[in-house]
Amino acid sequence: MDNFHRDTWAEIDLDAIYDNVANLRRFLPDGTQVMAVVKANAYGHGDAQVATTALEAGASYLAVAILDEALALRQKGINAPILVLGASRPADVELAARHRITLTVFRADWLEEAASIYNGSIPVHLHLKMDTGMGRLGVKDEEETKRITTLIDRHPSFILEGVYTHFATADEVNTDYLSYQYRRFLHMLEWLPSRPPIVHCANSATVLRFPERAFNMARFGISMYGLAPSPSIKPLLPYELKEAFSLHSRLVHVKRLQPGEKVSYGATYTAQEEEWIGTLPIGYADGWLRRLQHFHVLVNGQKAPIVGRICMDQCMIRLPEPLPIGTKVTLIGRQGDEFISVDDVARYLETINYEVPCTISYRVPRIFFRNKRIMEVRNAVCHG
Ligand SMILES: *Cc1c(COP(=O)(O)O)cnc(C)c1O
């Protein structure tokens, strides 16, 4: 831990990520591959470390949201195929080709422009995105689909490697709309002169509930990190997921307050009796958001409430007893019998679990555990 200088850190359990991918592979029908979704710095967990672990566990493809994330992985020595799920610029097709990065295509005019700019000989792998009801990206009609496949056919370097769609409600108990989108996808696939080698539609929620609907590749995101796609389908999941993310800090100050003394901005908290108050070096600039006031953390295996407003860099907790400076405090994760899950924090923030690790900022270094040992400490401030 010599490249950061503050006792606040996230621990990433890569063994959990390995097991989540390996368990999915065991669960999937033969011939269904795993595409590990590592966009947004692997949902805040650390892109290259998660990608490497997922590939070791049997994933064969990676997915990111934007070209820059794919380039960052290439720079870190990741050689596996990578699909950019979001939109890229036609002018960047050459850059993608040079780095063997697969792009998503969903507009004929984009492809015309890309074809007029790119005349290189390095093959450009493309996946066609179909909009079956998500209303985000994707072709919707047969004529445009045909224009796209014709343009790809005519260009000497464009290769249609895959076709896919994305479901809007796979994390809901009711499957009516999911089934509608699935049927729509089957119908739209008939518009293609032939099926490309890779067909995919299943995010975590879909593949864990309906593995037989994943065609030959599943896009595995949230549940690779050990999180359920939603609280309502958590009880429907076929096996136990292993949570990979935890967040920790240490007491940097401990003091006794007399009844009537106040804590933090706005002086919103008043000690009712003689109380022990600890200060933690983590605040909203670290992603420990102000809305978490009145939530709790774990110290000495017990819950301790967050008191007073959360500041940019610090927050205060009420201690059960006077504790030494340097005592470890767990904000997300386990201490003894107590556990604060990512889901608990998400519920308190009235948001989804996806948002929680993504929000823990660049200021919080990630410590990676593999084979139960510290493998790497990554000071997020310095990592490009
Ligand atoms: C983020 C994303 C995924 C991963 O979804 P999870 O619910 O995290 O498994 C899959 N497909 C697309 C298109 C995405 O944007």
The ligand as a MOL file (V3000), in Angstrom:
LIG
                    3D

  0  0  0     0  0            999 V3000
M  V30 BEGIN CTAB
M  V30 COUNTS 15 15 0 0 0
M  V30 BEGIN ATOM
M  V30 1 C -24.4610 -2.9150 -19.5170 0
M  V30 2 C -25.0100 -3.8070 -20.5630 0
M  V30 3 C -25.1120 -5.1830 -20.3420 0
M  V30 4 C -24.8470 -5.8250 -18.9960 0
M  V30 5 O -26.0490 -5.8740 -18.2720 0
M  V30 6 P -26.1190 -6.5010 -16.8040 0
M  V30 7 O -27.5120 -6.2570 -16.3830 0
M  V30 8 O -25.1330 -5.7160 -15.9860 0
M  V30 9 O -25.7510 -7.9200 -16.9400 0
M  V30 10 C -25.5250 -5.9910 -21.3920 0
M  V30 11 N -25.8340 -5.4520 -22.5930 0
M  V30 12 C -25.7730 -4.1370 -22.8390 0
M  V30 13 C -26.1340 -3.6210 -24.1880 0
M  V30 14 C -25.3740 -3.2660 -21.8350 0
M  V30 15 O -25.3260 -1.9550 -22.0750 0
M  V30 END ATOM
M  V30 BEGIN BOND
M  V30 1 1 1 2
M  V30 2 1 2 3
M  V30 3 2 2 14
M  V30 4 1 3 4
M  V30 5 2 3 10
M  V30 6 1 4 5
M  V30 7 1 5 6
M  V30 8 2 6 7
M  V30 9 1 6 8
M  V30 10 1 6 9
M  V30 11 1 10 11
M  V30 12 2 11 12
M  V30 13 1 12 13
M  V30 14 1 12 14
M  V30 15 1 14 15
M  V30 END BOND
M  V30 END CTAB
M  END
